[in-house]
Amino acid sequence: MIDATIQNFETEVMATSMTTPVLIDFWAPWCAPCKTLGPMLEKLEIEYQGRFILAKVNSDDEQQLSTAFGIRSLPTCVLMHQGRPVDGFMGALTEGQLREFLDKHLPPADAAPALAPGDAPSDAQALLEAGDLHGAQAQLADALAANPGNDDVRFDYVKLLISTGQLAEAAATLAAPLAQIPVQMRFEALNQWLNALEFVTTDPRGQWDLPQFDELIAHNKRDFEARFAKSRVLMALGEWVAAMDELLEIVMRDKKWANEAPRKTFVAILELLTPPKPKTDTATPGKTASGIEIAGKSAIQEDPQAALVSAYRRKLSMMLN
C-alpha cells in the first residue's frame, strides 16, 4: 500500500501504474463510509497478490491532488493504469461490488503482458502517413480490442473515426472514457468535436452558409445561438481559429451562457490544437506524467502551433478575469 502525497505521486503512484494497476482511494478521517471501504480495499490488495496496488490519499492533507482529480465526494476511488485513469467509483461499495469492479479491469494472474502503449499508435501513424486509412483503422481497432485500457490507442482510434466521418462508431468508442472519473480533457475535446459534426449533420443550420449567420449577428450581436451554431460549423470545416474567435465573442458578453458551453468548447479546441509531445520526452519538468503541476512552470521552446495555442489560452484567460 502507498500513502500517496503530492511529493511522491509521480515517483510511486504514476511510475507504479505504468506496469501495475493502481487503485487510488481518496478518503478523509471524518468520512464514515471511508472507514468501511478502506479496510476492505486493504484486504483485497493482499488477496489479489500484486494484481493491483492500493494508494491512499488523505484528501484533507492533499487538497492539490483532490482538486487535480476533480474529487467532489468521499470516498472516491480512481483506477490508474499506464499513467492514466481507467475507471472509478464514488461511495462505499460492498465487497462483492469491489471484486466485480476489480475483476472487470485487472488482468488474470497468469495473463501475458499487454501491448506496450506506444506500439500500436506508432504502427498506425506510419500507415496514416502512407495514406492507408483503412489499414491504420484496422491496426488501432485490433490493438484496442486486445487492450481496452490503452487510452492512447483509444484516443487515436476515436480521432481517426471522427476525421473519417464514422460518427456513430466514434460515439460508441468514446462512451467508456467519458464515464471515467475524472474525464480526461483529450476525450472531452474529442466529444466536443463530435458534437459539432453531429450538429452539422442533424441541425438545419448545419447547412447554412457563413454569411447567413453573419447577417443574424449583425442585427443582434447577442444572438448567442447564431454565434454558437456558427462556431460549430466552423469546427466542422476545420476553421479552428475562426471558431475560437466566435466563441470568445460569446464569452466576452456572457461567461455563463448555456452552462458555459462556449468556454468548454473553446478549451476543447485548444486541446485538439495542442501539438503532441515527442515520444522521446519524459515527464515535463514541474509536472507529473498525468499533467498535475507540482512545482512552478517549465520553459519550453514553442513551435508556431504551440504559440497559437498559448496566445488563445491567454485571450480566454483575459476574458474570464
C-alpha angles and dihedrals in degrees: 000000000000124000095212124210134166087258097056100027094099098043099040110022103031095037092048092049091060089074106014128035112252121206110207114206113200107201143150133211093243094051110105097195088050089062089058098043099044099064091046091053092049090050093049092048089060093043094050089057101218099327087120138007122226118224119187123204120193098215093201091058098034104045092149091062092045091052092047090055094043094240110183103164138022136275099031123162126199123191113215125196129171089359097304139091112262102177141328147184140211126223134026109304124198118256090255092053090048091053090049091051093048096043090052092060109023120085117239115268091254096042120134117246113277124243111280111259097246101043102083096038090052092051092045091048090055089052091048091051088052090052094248099136093162092052093047091050092049091048093052094044091053092046092050092049089052093048114017090177094064101104093182090062092043092051094050091045095051091044090054092047092052094045090052095047098252092137101158094053090044091054092049092050091048093055095084099051091043088060093054123112105257106016110231112243093230091059092046087052092053089049091054090050090049091050090054093052092046089051091054092051098043108030119072089225088063087077096050122115114242093249088063089062092043091055092055092045092049089058093046121015089193093060090121094170090061093044093049093046089050091051090054092050089050090051090052089051091050091245092139100162093049089049091053091049090054092047091050089056089060095044090050091056102035120007094186100046114136093359090305092301093152092053092046091049091048091052089048091055090050089053092050091049096046108110114242117252115253112265090238093059120109123204115320110255109259094021139079120242088262091057099258109149111228106166130016127299132305127226115236132176105242124214118213093269092051090047090054091051091048092050093052092046088057091048091054091046091054091050093051097046 
